[in-house]
Amino acid sequence: MSDTPTKDSNGNILSDGDSVTLIKDLKVKGSGGVTLKRGTMVKNIRLTDDTDEIEANVDKVRGLVLRTEFVRKA
């Protein structure tokens, strides 16, 4: 992993296991038309090698990769 910390849309530093909230409705590609609504809580995130992306599991979608610009720390 890089030395640069992973930050959310507000500049808060994220770490493994944190919970985040979506700040925008997101259509999930390849999921058959699932849309994650703004305000959805995503628990137990995992950081990736890319500081602009995190991995998460949501009720409807497993193994989801989210851009950090669309989340804020809960």
C-alpha positions in Angstrom: 0.0 0.0 0.0 1.1 3.6 -0.6 2.1 6.1 2.1 -0.8 8.4 1.2 -3.8 7.8 3.5 -7.2 7.0 2.0 -9.6 9.8 2.6 -13.3 10.3 2.2 -15.1 13.1 0.4 -14.7 15.4 3.4 -11.0 14.6 3.9 -11.4 12.3 6.9 -8.9 9.4 6.9 -10.4 6.0 6.4 -9.1 2.7 7.8 -10.0 -1.0 7.5 -13.2 -1.8 9.3 -14.7 1.7 9.2 -18.3 2.5 8.3 -19.1 5.0 5.6 -22.3 6.5 4.2 -23.0 7.1 0.5 -23.4 10.8 -0.5 -24.9 10.1 -3.9 -27.2 7.6 -5.5 -25.0 5.1 -7.4 -26.0 2.7 -10.1 -24.1 -0.6 -9.8 -22.8 -1.8 -13.1 -23.3 -5.5 -13.8 -25.7 -6.1 -11.0 -29.0 -6.2 -13.0 -30.1 -2.6 -12.3 -29.3 -2.3 -8.6 -29.1 1.3 -7.4 -27.6 2.2 -4.0 -29.4 5.1 -2.5 -27.8 8.2 -0.9 -27.5 7.7 2.9 -26.9 3.9 2.6 -24.6 2.8 5.4 -21.7 0.6 4.4 -20.1 -1.2 7.2 -16.7 -2.9 7.6 -14.9 -1.4 4.5 -11.5 -2.7 3.3 -8.8 -0.4 1.9 -7.2 -1.2 -1.5 -3.9 -0.4 -3.0 -5.6 2.5 -4.8 -6.2 5.4 -2.3 -9.2 6.5 -4.4 -11.1 3.2 -4.0 -12.4 1.0 -1.1 -14.0 -2.5 -1.1 -17.2 -3.2 0.6 -20.2 -5.6 0.9 -23.7 -4.2 0.7 -26.9 -6.2 1.2 -27.6 -6.5 -2.5 -24.0 -6.6 -3.9 -20.9 -8.5 -2.6 -17.4 -7.5 -3.5 -18.3 -3.9 -4.4 -15.6 -1.3 -5.2 -16.6 2.2 -4.3 -14.8 5.5 -5.2 -13.9 7.4 -2.0 -15.3 10.6 -3.6 -18.9 9.2 -3.1 -18.6 8.3 0.6 -18.2 10.0 3.9 -17.1 8.5 7.2 -20.0 7.6 9.5 
